[in-house]
Amino acid sequence: MPARVEEVHHARQEGVTFMTLHNPVEYIGDEHGHVSAMRLQRMELGEPDASGRRSPVPVEGDIVELPVDLVIVSVGVSPNPIVPSSIKGLDVSRRGTIVVDDELMQSSISDIYAGGDIVRGGATVILAMGDGRRAALSMAEALLSKNK
């Protein structure tokens, strides 16, 4: 995903670790159905095509298992219209983006939070990261209040 130099710098300051040329192939759940790990296929750049572009190709047998407790899927640079249109009861804008509360990042369906391009349309990584942080805090508060 394209990013400006300062966006990468700020992300690293926030503790983000970039794993380039890795492709998710499996999400692993624990006995309670919660995500506990994901498997990533290591990739390498293949031979250039007719345009000179080198596309990623799998490194045979090189799978990495990464322990996780949350997975946020974030791919592409424009929202996928299938996601918001396929969830009954989800408020969607005229542009096809998910409508959320600007502070909580919570949608019209209480357990669905959204941010980044699916809310804003095409925007910067920094804005998406801020949305993700607000959504994560809101999710944590909601989960903690349910467990009281």
HUKACOR-V966068 format. One record per residue. N is the residue number from 0. D_FIRST is the distance of its C-alpha to the first C-alpha in whole Angstrom. Layout:
BEGIN
N	D_FIRST
N	D_FIRST
END
This chain:
BEGIN
0	0
1	4
2	6
3	10
4	12
5	14
6	12
7	11
8	15
9	16
10	13
11	15
12	19
13	18
14	18
15	14
16	14
17	11
18	12
19	10
20	11
21	13
22	13
23	15
24	18
25	21
26	21
27	25
28	27
29	30
30	33
31	33
32	30
33	27
34	24
35	25
36	23
37	20
38	20
39	17
40	18
41	17
42	15
43	16
44	16
45	18
46	21
47	20
48	20
49	22
50	20
51	19
52	16
53	15
54	14
55	14
56	17
57	18
58	21
59	24
60	25
61	23
62	22
63	21
64	22
65	21
66	23
67	21
68	23
69	20
70	17
71	15
72	13
73	9
74	7
75	7
76	7
77	11
78	13
79	15
80	19
81	20
82	19
83	21
84	24
85	25
86	26
87	29
88	30
89	27
90	27
91	25
92	25
93	26
94	22
95	21
96	19
97	21
98	24
99	24
100	26
101	24
102	25
103	25
104	22
105	25
106	25
107	28
108	28
109	29
110	27
111	24
112	21
113	18
114	16
115	13
116	12
117	15
118	17
119	16
120	15
121	12
122	12
123	10
124	9
125	12
126	14
127	12
128	13
129	17
130	17
131	16
132	19
133	21
134	21
135	21
136	24
137	26
138	25
139	27
140	30
141	30
142	31
143	33
144	35
145	36
146	37
147	39
END
